[in-house]
């Protein structure tokens, strides 16, 4: 039996959910939307990553992203970069 939907949008959403579930998942990111590179250290003042890490973030493996994220607090402290408080949800950045 074909289910009936209250709207065409609901029908489309159901169709998409029932299709291939290999759609990309959100990638965890330390991005705080404060994208300014500190010249001396070469680190972003928002997240503490290098330009190279930022540029390649989505192509890095999960273990490499995790290693970098674990290292960020120590890296930021070593370079005197304050933690930026943000209201951006974890999955949004």
Backbone torsions as a table, in degrees:
resi	resn	phi	psi	omega
1	UNK	NA	136.4	179.6
2	UNK	-88.2	123.8	-179.5
3	UNK	-69.2	149.5	176.4
4	UNK	-99.4	142.9	-177.7
5	UNK	-121.0	149.2	-179.8
6	UNK	-68.3	-25.0	-179.5
7	UNK	-145.8	160.7	176.6
8	UNK	-63.8	-35.7	179.1
9	UNK	-61.6	-41.3	178.9
10	UNK	-65.5	-38.4	178.6
11	UNK	-64.7	-42.9	179.4
12	UNK	-64.2	-42.0	179.1
13	UNK	-60.7	-42.2	179.3
14	UNK	-65.1	-42.4	178.8
15	UNK	-59.8	-44.6	179.9
16	UNK	-65.1	-39.5	178.9
17	UNK	-64.1	-35.0	-176.1
18	UNK	-85.1	-7.4	177.4
19	UNK	-80.2	-163.4	178.5
20	UNK	-52.5	125.6	-179.4
21	UNK	-93.3	16.0	-179.5
22	UNK	-89.4	17.6	176.0
23	UNK	-60.8	145.5	-176.9
24	UNK	-61.8	140.3	176.9
25	UNK	-86.9	157.7	176.4
26	UNK	-62.9	138.3	179.6
27	UNK	-98.2	128.1	177.3
28	UNK	-59.7	138.0	-178.4
29	UNK	-144.9	142.7	177.0
30	UNK	-84.7	4.0	-175.7
31	UNK	-56.7	133.3	178.5
32	UNK	-113.9	7.1	-179.4
33	UNK	66.0	24.4	173.9
34	UNK	-117.4	79.3	-170.9
35	UNK	-93.6	86.3	178.5
36	UNK	-136.4	122.0	-179.6
37	UNK	-87.8	125.8	177.6
38	UNK	-79.0	121.0	-171.8
39	UNK	-58.9	-43.5	-175.8
40	UNK	-64.1	-47.7	-176.0
41	UNK	-92.0	-22.7	-175.6
42	UNK	76.9	14.8	-178.6
43	UNK	-104.9	149.4	175.1
44	UNK	-69.7	131.7	179.2
45	UNK	-69.8	-19.4	178.9
46	UNK	-83.3	-49.9	-173.0
47	UNK	-114.7	-18.9	179.6
48	UNK	88.8	3.3	178.3
49	UNK	-86.4	160.5	174.2
50	UNK	-82.5	164.8	176.6
51	UNK	-59.0	-40.1	179.5
52	UNK	-62.2	-43.7	178.5
53	UNK	-64.4	-41.1	179.5
54	UNK	-64.0	-47.3	-177.4
55	UNK	-62.4	-34.2	-175.8
56	UNK	-103.5	7.0	-172.4
57	UNK	-50.7	-48.3	-175.9
58	UNK	-72.7	-18.2	178.9
59	UNK	-95.3	-8.2	176.7
60	UNK	-73.1	150.0	175.8
61	UNK	-71.8	160.7	-179.2
62	UNK	-57.0	-40.9	-178.2
63	UNK	-67.1	-36.7	178.7
64	UNK	-70.0	-42.3	176.4
65	UNK	-61.3	-42.0	179.5
66	UNK	-63.4	-42.4	179.2
67	UNK	-61.1	-44.8	-179.9
68	UNK	-64.0	-45.6	-179.0
69	UNK	-62.2	-36.4	177.6
70	UNK	-66.7	-34.8	-177.9
71	UNK	-77.6	-23.3	-172.5
72	UNK	-56.2	-45.7	-179.5
73	UNK	-58.7	-42.6	178.7
74	UNK	-66.9	-43.0	179.3
75	UNK	-60.9	-45.7	-179.4
76	UNK	-63.7	-42.7	179.5
77	UNK	-64.1	-41.7	-179.3
78	UNK	-63.0	-28.7	-178.8
79	UNK	-104.4	6.7	177.6
80	UNK	67.5	31.1	178.9
81	UNK	-96.1	117.1	-177.7
82	UNK	-68.0	152.6	175.0
83	UNK	-73.2	132.7	-179.9
84	UNK	-97.4	122.5	175.9
85	UNK	-79.8	138.3	-178.0
86	UNK	-142.6	155.3	176.5
87	UNK	-102.6	9.8	179.2
88	UNK	-74.1	125.3	178.5
89	UNK	-61.9	151.8	-177.6
90	UNK	-54.4	-41.2	-176.3
91	UNK	-78.7	-9.3	-178.1
92	UNK	-83.6	-23.8	-173.8
93	UNK	-99.8	NA	NA
